[in-house]
Amino acid sequence: MNTDAADLLVRGARLITMAPGADDLGYVESGWLLVADGRIAALGAGDPPADVSAAEVLDVDGAFVAPGFVSTHSHLFTSASRGLGVSETLYGWCDSMLGLLRHAGAEDIYWTTLHGALDFLGNGVTTAYDFTDPRIPWEPMVAGVRQVVGRLRPADYQLRQVDAKTDAGLRFVNSTSLDDAVGTSDEVLGRFAQVCDYVAGLDPDVALGNAVTGGVQWSNRPDAAELEVEAMRRHGALNQAHFLETREAVEVQRSKFALYRDSGALGPRMIFGHFIQTTDEIIAAAAESGSGMSWQPSSNGRLASGTAKVPQMLAAGMTVGMGLDDQACTDVSDPWQNMRAGMFLVRAESGRPLDMMPETVLRLHTLGGAELLGVADRVGSLEVGKLADFVVVDPAAPDVGPLWHPVRSYVLACGLRNLKRVYVGGRLVSREGVSTSPLAAEASRKVREVLGALAREHGWPA
């Protein structure tokens, strides 16, 4: 075995590889992993062969080594807006949380996004589908319709959010709103193309792709779905729509599913985020088309939105991934909390423990999420050739007791308290919850300065 280019050798690891088709999620009781040029060069059970060496050797002494988490639905720019709108459901919470950010400029949103991206990395999330804050500022919604269309912010408002994720070192799919309430169809598509071209010029192993922020649920345009399909076609983009999320105007929401169906949007590049207020017919149509679903259980519980019928969707053959949603509505962007919240909500709803098992939620927050985003060739599992994104989680610090079923204990008994190290491309990005980024301290300072200044200037909160 040629290890001349090896950078890191991890040994003494309880590996959770998530290898497709492997028993027990590819668990290895004691194993090793070799990183070269940012990718997994080799891995195996037991001790590494005598001829395997690397510039750095890390003995994790029985800690779990598992894939970095994938969040399939995230709003990183909200990282400085936690703890707001606690007494509100979706639209009231949006009014509260976005009431200040609607006044933000491009540099302001850069720092809040950077803060959010570094927070994800510190919590073991190494890949995210991120909805950038639109160029049209938030306005109140009534029955799913925007009441006022405000100004269109400059183009760099969205581009600086891309810069922030890149500077943080987080892998991402960048999702952009069409802001279709302003301009002709050509102007709308031109603005989207500008962002797509910008993302396409970045490292393709960091900027993993482009996506449309599906807005049919809220758009006033009758051709909104057709416009999104054209944007998808031109740029090979995904589309993730916030859809059937809130309990408000449910029949109006459901009626808009036909707009996506009739426009030809349904298919493997179409993802429905939240997808709570569904019907059997809607689930069947989405599944038959190959459309996927992104599940945000912590957010759905926080905002009293409801519990998605995930077991039914999985049984119908839908590809499902898990997301942490806004850091302002999960408050702690904790993937272990999110997995457990999903398990508990489904079980409480159905009364059947087998409807959601620990192995299922772990897969949905790693490899399943990567499959949903079309990036499973690069992330989501520990396999030779894939990017070396992984977490080191020590079940002995603090001690969770005997590991009767290690994978289940990883999901149910471990968490951020046990997370010791996070690696992206074999590079240490967080240790004991402290970021290694030279921008981390400045990001923490800036979000306080920037948001404080905006609050004073605009008399917020009212």
C-alpha positions as CSV (number, residue, x, y, z in Angstrom):
1,M,0.0,0.0,0.0
2,N,1.5,3.4,-1.0
3,T,1.1,5.9,1.8
4,D,3.6,8.5,0.6
5,A,0.9,11.2,0.4
6,A,-1.0,10.2,3.6
7,D,-1.7,13.2,5.8
8,L,-3.6,11.6,8.7
9,L,-4.0,8.1,10.2
10,V,-6.9,7.6,12.7
11,R,-6.7,4.4,14.7
12,G,-8.5,2.8,17.7
13,A,-11.8,4.0,16.3
14,R,-15.3,2.6,16.6
15,L,-16.1,3.3,12.9
16,I,-19.7,4.0,11.8
17,T,-19.0,4.0,8.0
18,M,-22.6,4.2,6.7
19,A,-21.4,2.2,3.8
20,P,-24.4,1.4,1.5
21,G,-25.8,-2.1,2.0
22,A,-23.6,-2.9,5.0
23,D,-25.0,-4.5,8.1
24,D,-25.6,-2.3,11.1
25,L,-24.7,0.8,9.1
26,G,-21.2,-0.5,8.4
27,Y,-20.2,-0.5,12.1
28,V,-16.6,-1.6,12.9
29,E,-15.9,-2.2,16.6
30,S,-12.2,-1.3,16.3
31,G,-10.7,0.1,13.1
32,W,-8.6,2.7,11.3
33,L,-8.9,5.3,8.6
34,L,-6.3,6.9,6.4
35,V,-6.6,10.4,4.8
36,A,-4.6,11.6,1.8
37,D,-5.2,14.8,-0.2
38,G,-8.4,15.5,1.7
39,R,-10.0,12.1,0.8
40,I,-10.3,8.7,2.5
41,A,-7.4,6.7,1.1
42,A,-8.1,3.5,3.0
43,L,-9.9,2.1,6.1
44,G,-10.3,-1.2,7.8
45,A,-10.9,-3.3,10.9
46,G,-8.3,-3.9,13.6
47,D,-4.9,-2.3,13.5
48,P,-3.6,-0.7,10.3
49,P,-1.1,-2.7,8.3
50,A,2.5,-2.2,9.2
51,D,3.3,-0.4,6.0
52,V,0.6,2.3,6.6
53,S,1.9,5.6,7.9
54,A,1.0,9.3,7.8
55,A,2.3,12.7,8.7
56,E,-0.1,12.7,11.7
57,V,-1.4,9.8,13.8
58,L,-4.4,10.2,15.9
59,D,-5.4,7.4,18.3
60,V,-9.0,8.0,19.4
61,D,-8.9,5.2,22.0
62,G,-12.4,3.8,21.4
63,A,-14.2,6.9,20.3
64,F,-16.7,6.8,17.5
65,V,-15.5,8.0,14.1
66,A,-18.5,8.7,11.9
67,P,-19.4,10.8,8.8
68,G,-20.0,14.5,9.3
69,F,-23.7,15.3,9.4
70,V,-25.6,16.6,6.4
71,S,-28.3,19.2,6.9
72,T,-30.6,19.1,3.9
73,H,-32.4,22.3,4.8
74,S,-30.7,25.2,6.5
75,H,-30.8,29.0,6.8
76,L,-27.4,29.9,8.0
77,F,-27.9,33.7,7.9
78,T,-30.3,33.4,10.9
79,S,-27.6,32.4,13.4
80,A,-27.7,35.7,15.2
81,S,-31.5,35.6,15.7
82,R,-32.1,32.8,18.1
83,G,-34.6,32.8,20.9
84,L,-37.1,35.0,19.2
85,G,-40.8,34.5,18.4
86,V,-41.1,31.7,20.9
87,S,-44.9,32.3,21.4
88,E,-45.5,32.3,17.6
89,T,-46.1,29.8,14.8
90,L,-44.4,30.1,11.4
91,Y,-45.5,33.6,10.1
92,G,-45.5,35.3,13.5
93,W,-42.0,33.9,14.2
94,C,-40.8,35.1,10.8
95,D,-42.1,38.6,11.6
96,S,-40.2,38.5,14.8
97,M,-37.0,36.9,13.6
98,L,-36.7,38.7,10.3
99,G,-38.0,42.0,11.6
100,L,-34.4,43.2,12.2
101,L,-32.6,41.3,9.4
102,R,-34.8,42.9,6.8
103,H,-32.6,46.0,7.4
104,A,-29.3,44.2,6.9
105,G,-26.8,44.9,4.2
106,A,-24.4,42.7,2.3
107,E,-21.6,42.9,4.9
108,D,-24.1,42.4,7.8
109,I,-25.5,39.2,6.2
110,Y,-21.9,38.0,5.5
111,W,-21.1,38.0,9.2
112,T,-24.4,36.3,10.3
113,T,-23.9,33.6,7.6
114,L,-20.3,33.1,8.6
115,H,-21.3,32.8,12.2
116,G,-23.9,30.2,11.2
117,A,-21.6,28.2,9.0
118,L,-18.9,28.0,11.8
119,D,-21.6,27.0,14.2
120,F,-22.6,24.1,12.0
121,L,-19.0,22.9,11.7
122,G,-18.5,23.1,15.4
123,N,-21.6,20.9,15.9
124,G,-20.5,18.2,13.5
125,V,-22.4,19.4,10.4
126,T,-20.0,19.4,7.5
127,T,-22.4,19.7,4.5
128,A,-25.5,21.9,4.3
129,Y,-28.2,22.8,1.8
130,D,-28.4,26.5,2.6
131,F,-31.2,28.9,1.7
132,T,-29.7,32.4,1.2
133,D,-31.7,35.3,2.5
134,P,-33.6,36.7,-0.6
135,R,-32.9,40.0,-2.2
136,I,-36.5,41.1,-1.5
137,P,-36.7,41.7,2.3
138,W,-39.3,39.8,4.4
139,E,-42.8,41.2,4.5
140,P,-45.8,39.9,6.4
141,M,-47.6,37.0,4.9
142,V,-51.4,36.5,5.0
143,A,-52.9,33.2,3.8
144,G,-49.5,32.4,2.2
145,V,-49.5,35.6,0.1
146,R,-46.9,38.4,0.4
147,Q,-48.7,41.6,1.4
148,V,-46.1,44.2,0.3
149,V,-43.2,43.9,-2.2
150,G,-40.3,46.0,-1.0
151,R,-37.0,47.0,-2.5
152,L,-34.7,44.7,-4.3
153,R,-31.4,44.5,-2.4
154,P,-28.1,44.7,-4.4
155,A,-26.7,41.5,-6.0
156,D,-23.8,41.3,-3.6
157,Y,-26.3,40.7,-0.8
158,Q,-26.6,37.1,-2.0
159,L,-23.1,36.7,-3.2
160,R,-21.6,37.6,0.2
161,Q,-23.6,34.8,1.8
162,V,-21.8,32.5,-0.6
163,D,-18.5,34.0,0.4
164,A,-19.2,33.4,4.0
165,K,-19.9,29.7,3.6
166,T,-16.7,29.4,1.5
167,D,-14.6,31.3,4.0
168,A,-15.9,29.0,6.8
169,G,-14.9,25.9,5.0
170,L,-18.4,24.4,5.0
171,R,-19.5,22.3,2.1
172,F,-22.8,23.5,0.7
173,V,-25.5,23.5,-1.9
174,N,-26.5,27.1,-2.5
175,S,-30.2,27.8,-2.7
176,T,-31.3,31.1,-4.2
177,S,-34.8,32.7,-4.3
178,L,-36.0,33.8,-7.7
179,D,-37.5,36.9,-6.1
180,D,-40.1,36.7,-8.8
181,A,-42.2,39.6,-7.5
182,V,-39.8,42.0,-9.1
183,G,-39.0,42.1,-12.8
184,T,-39.8,40.3,-16.0
185,S,-39.2,36.6,-16.4
186,D,-36.0,37.4,-18.2
187,E,-34.8,39.6,-15.4
188,V,-35.7,37.1,-12.8
189,L,-33.8,34.3,-14.6
190,G,-30.9,36.6,-15.2
191,R,-30.5,37.4,-11.5
192,F,-30.6,33.7,-10.7
193,A,-28.0,33.0,-13.4
194,Q,-25.6,35.5,-11.9
195,V,-25.6,33.6,-8.6
196,C,-25.3,30.2,-10.3
197,D,-22.3,31.4,-12.3
198,Y,-20.7,32.7,-9.2
199,V,-21.1,29.4,-7.3
200,A,-20.0,27.4,-10.4
201,G,-16.7,29.3,-10.3
202,L,-15.8,28.0,-6.9
203,D,-14.1,24.8,-5.8
204,P,-16.7,22.1,-6.7
205,D,-15.8,20.1,-3.6
206,V,-16.8,23.0,-1.4
207,A,-19.6,24.6,-3.5
208,L,-21.5,21.4,-4.3
209,G,-24.1,22.9,-6.5
210,N,-26.9,25.3,-7.1
211,A,-30.6,25.2,-6.2
212,V,-33.8,27.1,-6.5
213,T,-35.6,28.2,-3.4
214,G,-39.0,27.1,-4.4
215,G,-41.5,29.8,-3.7
216,V,-44.8,28.6,-5.3
217,Q,-46.3,28.3,-1.8
218,W,-46.1,32.1,-1.4
219,S,-45.7,33.6,-4.9
220,N,-48.3,35.9,-6.3
221,R,-47.3,34.9,-9.9
222,P,-49.5,32.3,-11.6
223,D,-46.5,31.1,-13.6
224,A,-44.2,30.7,-10.6
225,A,-43.8,27.0,-11.0
226,E,-43.0,27.2,-14.7
227,L,-40.3,29.9,-13.9
228,E,-38.7,27.6,-11.4
229,V,-38.7,24.7,-13.8
230,E,-36.9,26.9,-16.4
231,A,-34.3,27.9,-13.8
232,M,-33.7,24.3,-12.9
233,R,-33.4,23.3,-16.6
234,R,-30.9,26.1,-17.5
235,H,-28.6,25.4,-14.6
236,G,-29.1,21.8,-13.7
237,A,-30.2,23.0,-10.4
238,L,-32.2,21.3,-7.6
239,N,-35.3,22.9,-6.3
240,Q,-36.3,22.8,-2.7
241,A,-39.7,24.3,-1.8
242,H,-41.0,25.1,1.6
243,F,-44.3,23.3,1.2
244,L,-47.2,22.3,3.3
245,E,-45.4,23.5,6.4
246,T,-47.9,25.5,8.4
247,R,-51.3,24.7,9.7
248,E,-52.6,28.0,8.2
249,A,-54.8,27.9,5.1
250,V,-54.1,24.2,4.6
251,E,-56.5,23.7,1.7
252,V,-55.0,26.7,-0.2
253,Q,-51.6,25.2,0.3
254,R,-52.6,21.8,-0.9
255,S,-54.2,23.2,-4.0
256,K,-50.8,24.6,-5.1
257,F,-49.3,21.1,-5.4
258,A,-51.0,20.9,-8.7
259,L,-49.0,23.9,-9.9
260,Y,-45.7,21.9,-9.4
261,R,-47.2,18.7,-10.9
262,D,-48.6,20.4,-14.0
263,S,-45.5,22.4,-14.6
264,G,-43.3,19.3,-14.8
265,A,-41.3,20.2,-11.7
266,L,-41.8,16.8,-10.0
267,G,-38.8,14.4,-10.3
268,P,-35.5,13.5,-8.6
269,R,-34.3,17.2,-8.6
270,M,-37.5,18.3,-6.7
271,I,-37.4,18.4,-2.9
272,F,-40.3,19.3,-0.6
273,G,-39.1,20.9,2.6
274,H,-41.3,20.2,5.7
275,F,-44.1,18.6,3.7
276,I,-46.3,18.2,6.8
277,Q,-49.9,19.0,5.8
278,T,-49.9,16.3,3.1
279,T,-52.6,13.9,1.9
280,D,-52.1,10.3,0.9
281,E,-52.6,11.4,-2.7
282,I,-49.9,14.1,-2.6
283,I,-47.4,11.7,-1.0
284,A,-48.2,9.1,-3.6
285,A,-47.8,11.5,-6.5
286,A,-44.5,12.9,-5.1
287,A,-43.1,9.4,-4.5
288,E,-44.1,8.1,-7.9
289,S,-42.3,11.1,-9.6
290,G,-39.1,10.5,-7.7
291,S,-39.3,13.7,-5.7
292,G,-37.7,13.8,-2.3
293,M,-38.4,15.3,1.1
294,S,-36.4,17.2,3.7
295,W,-37.5,16.7,7.3
296,Q,-36.9,19.3,10.0
297,P,-38.4,17.8,13.2
298,S,-36.8,20.2,15.7
299,S,-38.1,23.2,13.8
300,N,-41.5,21.6,13.2
301,G,-41.9,21.1,16.9
302,R,-40.6,24.5,17.9
303,L,-43.0,26.3,15.6
304,A,-46.0,23.9,16.4
305,S,-46.2,23.1,12.7
306,G,-46.9,19.4,13.1
307,T,-45.3,16.0,12.4
308,A,-44.5,14.9,8.9
309,K,-45.6,11.4,7.8
310,V,-42.0,10.3,7.3
311,P,-42.6,6.5,7.7
312,Q,-45.3,6.7,5.1
313,M,-43.0,8.6,2.7
314,L,-40.2,6.2,3.2
315,A,-42.5,3.2,2.6
316,A,-43.7,4.9,-0.6
317,G,-40.1,5.0,-1.8
318,M,-39.3,8.7,-1.3
319,T,-35.7,9.8,-0.7
320,V,-35.7,11.6,2.7
321,G,-33.0,13.6,4.4
322,M,-32.9,15.6,7.6
323,G,-32.3,19.3,8.1
324,L,-31.7,21.6,11.0
325,D,-33.6,24.5,9.4
326,D,-33.1,28.0,10.8
327,Q,-30.7,28.3,13.7
328,A,-33.3,30.8,14.9
329,C,-35.9,28.0,15.3
330,T,-33.8,25.1,16.4
331,D,-31.7,27.6,18.6
332,V,-29.0,24.9,19.1
333,S,-28.0,23.5,15.7
334,D,-27.6,20.1,17.3
335,P,-27.9,17.1,14.9
336,W,-28.3,14.6,17.8
337,Q,-31.2,16.7,19.2
338,N,-32.7,16.7,15.7
339,M,-32.5,12.9,15.3
340,R,-34.0,12.3,18.7
341,A,-36.7,14.9,18.2
342,G,-37.6,13.1,15.0
343,M,-37.7,9.7,16.6
344,F,-39.8,10.9,19.5
345,L,-42.3,12.9,17.5
346,V,-43.0,10.1,15.1
347,R,-43.3,7.5,17.9
348,A,-45.6,9.8,20.0
349,E,-47.8,10.3,17.0
350,S,-48.1,6.7,15.9
351,G,-47.6,4.7,19.1
352,R,-45.3,2.4,17.3
353,P,-41.6,2.4,18.2
354,L,-40.6,0.6,15.0
355,D,-41.9,3.5,12.9
356,M,-38.7,5.4,13.6
357,M,-35.5,3.7,14.8
358,P,-32.1,5.2,15.7
359,E,-30.5,3.6,12.6
360,T,-33.1,5.3,10.4
361,V,-32.6,8.8,11.7
362,L,-28.8,8.5,11.6
363,R,-28.9,7.4,8.0
364,L,-31.3,10.3,7.1
365,H,-28.9,12.8,8.7
366,T,-25.8,11.5,6.8
367,L,-25.9,9.3,3.7
368,G,-29.7,9.7,3.1
369,G,-29.2,13.5,3.2
370,A,-26.3,13.2,0.7
371,E,-28.5,11.1,-1.6
372,L,-31.3,13.6,-1.4
373,L,-28.9,16.4,-2.5
374,G,-27.3,14.3,-5.2
375,V,-23.8,14.5,-3.6
376,A,-23.5,11.0,-2.1
377,D,-20.6,10.3,-4.4
378,R,-18.6,12.7,-2.3
379,V,-20.0,12.9,1.3
380,G,-22.4,11.1,3.7
381,S,-20.4,8.0,4.4
382,L,-16.8,6.8,5.2
383,E,-15.7,5.1,2.0
384,V,-12.5,5.1,0.0
385,G,-12.4,7.9,-2.4
386,K,-14.9,10.1,-0.6
387,L,-14.1,13.4,1.0
388,A,-12.7,12.9,4.5
389,D,-15.4,14.6,6.5
390,F,-15.9,13.0,9.9
391,V,-16.6,13.5,13.6
392,V,-14.8,12.1,16.6
393,V,-17.3,11.3,19.4
394,D,-16.1,9.9,22.7
395,P,-18.8,7.9,24.6
396,A,-16.5,7.8,27.7
397,A,-16.3,11.6,28.1
398,P,-18.7,12.0,29.6
399,D,-19.3,8.4,30.1
400,V,-22.6,7.0,28.7
401,G,-22.1,3.6,30.2
402,P,-21.9,0.2,28.5
403,L,-22.5,0.2,24.7
404,W,-25.0,-2.6,24.4
405,H,-25.8,-1.5,20.9
406,P,-23.1,1.0,19.8
407,V,-24.9,2.6,16.9
408,R,-28.0,3.1,18.9
409,S,-26.0,4.5,21.8
410,Y,-24.3,6.9,19.4
411,V,-27.7,8.3,18.4
412,L,-29.6,8.1,21.7
413,A,-26.9,8.7,24.4
414,C,-24.2,10.8,22.8
415,G,-24.4,14.4,21.7
416,L,-22.5,17.7,21.5
417,R,-21.1,17.0,25.0
418,N,-19.2,14.0,23.5
419,L,-18.2,15.7,20.3
420,K,-14.4,16.1,20.5
421,R,-13.2,16.8,17.0
422,V,-14.6,17.7,13.6
423,Y,-12.7,17.2,10.3
424,V,-13.4,18.5,6.8
425,G,-11.2,17.0,4.1
426,G,-9.0,15.6,6.8
427,R,-8.5,19.1,8.3
428,L,-9.4,19.8,11.9
429,V,-12.0,22.5,11.9
430,S,-13.2,22.3,15.5
431,R,-11.9,20.8,18.7
432,E,-13.9,20.5,22.0
433,G,-16.4,23.0,20.5
434,V,-13.8,25.6,19.6
435,S,-13.4,26.6,16.0
436,T,-9.9,26.5,14.4
437,S,-11.0,29.2,11.9
438,P,-9.0,32.5,12.2
439,L,-12.3,34.2,11.5
440,A,-14.3,32.7,14.4
441,A,-13.6,35.3,17.1
442,E,-14.3,38.2,14.7
443,A,-17.5,36.5,13.5
444,S,-18.7,36.3,17.1
445,R,-17.8,40.0,17.7
446,K,-19.3,41.2,14.5
447,V,-22.7,39.7,14.8
448,R,-23.1,41.4,18.2
449,E,-21.9,44.7,16.8
450,V,-23.8,44.6,13.6
451,L,-27.1,43.4,15.0
452,G,-26.8,45.8,18.0
453,A,-26.3,48.7,15.7
454,L,-29.3,47.7,13.5
455,A,-31.5,47.3,16.5
456,R,-30.7,50.7,17.9
457,E,-31.1,52.4,14.5
458,H,-34.5,50.8,13.8
459,G,-35.9,50.6,17.3
460,W,-36.1,46.9,17.3
461,P,-37.7,44.9,18.9
462,A,-40.7,47.1,18.9
